[in-house]
């Protein structure tokens, strides 16, 4: 997925905070979406990214007591493990601050159901930052083989406040994980007094037409069933529509500012 394609994937009521896309190889990449009412800050981690070895992005969420840094990370099975450890270490040193707690969501192709040397080395590195893994159940099912190559890591202080659950989505041979953190009070934006709309301007319509012209529709032509053809077409079309006309929020203007407090009281009589 390229950076231009990344913008085509919109999730209702969520903002794309940060992402990493490959420039040389196909597939891969990571991204983080944050609910629209949550205050967040992004980091430029480009210097710590290397395709297939350490693909990563991070977002900081402020709570009332500390800083929560959410990290999304991927390493290909063919990626150099020792270079991965080196980049991970210097990245954590860069991100670390007092009262900082990490939540690392990763697919780094290291099976935590087995006791291999790579697992021990990774656990030792993260342990130096007081970070431990949570997932102890299978996350991937392939050819009668199970493994836990997808994992979530949190600070040791959060272990007793965390609850991790598998989500069987039926879309991939990887299952998703749902992390619930207790006693986490996140600072939120005030969205009251705003209304949401889509902007249909000359620029946005032109961008919409440009994306439609650039789309090859190859995935549609690969299908043979009419229902599948329509679903593929509709999915691609809606992705382009959402990317061109995303929902935007604007402050509501008070058109009744001339109504004084006295008038309001009189109206209630």
C-alpha positions, 0 to 999 in steps of 0.5 A: 500500500502506498501513502496515497492509497492509505488515505483511501481507507477511512473509518467512521468517527476515527482519524488516521493519526500516523502510518508507514508505507513501503517505497520499495517492496510490496505489501507491508506497512502499519498505521494507527487510527484514533477516535475523533474525540481523543487528543493525540500527538504524532511522532516522526519515526522515519529514521527508525524505519527500515522496510521488512525489518522495522516498520513502525509508527507511534501516537501519543495519547494524553491521560490525566495521570501520564503519557500513553504512547501507542506503537504499531510495529511489523517485521517480515519473516525475512527481516534481519532480527538483530537489526530489528532489535537495534532499531527498536532499542534506539526508538524506545530510548528516543520515545521514553520520557518520565511517566510514559507508558507504552502499548506496543501492538506488533506482528514481528513473526516471533512465536510466543508459544515457543521458547526460542532464542529470538523470543528470549532476546526480545523479552530481555530487551523490552524487559529493560524498559519494564515492558512485558507481553500479554498474548499467550494464546494462538493468534495464527492458524495455518495448515494445522499449525498454531502460533502467537506471532501477533502480540501486545506489550504493555508496561509491567505496572499495567499488567494487572489493569489489562485484559486481552481477548482474541477476536476471530474475524474470519478475514485472515489467517491472523486473529485480531486482539482486543486490549482493555485497559482499566483506570485509564482516563484519557483527555478528550476534545470537546466536539459539542457545538460542532456539526459534520458535513462533507465538502463538495467543492471544485477541488474535492470534486476534481480530486474525486474524478482524478482518483476514478480515472487512475483506478484500473478496476482490475480487482473487479474484472478478476471476479466472475460472479455478479454479486462479487463484481458489484461488491468489489466495485462498490467497495472501491468506489466508496473508498474513493468517495470517502477519500475525496469527500471526508466528513469534516466538523465545523463550529456551529454559528449562533444565529440568535445572538441578538436574543438577550437573557431578558427576552428568553425569560419573557418567552417562558412566561 
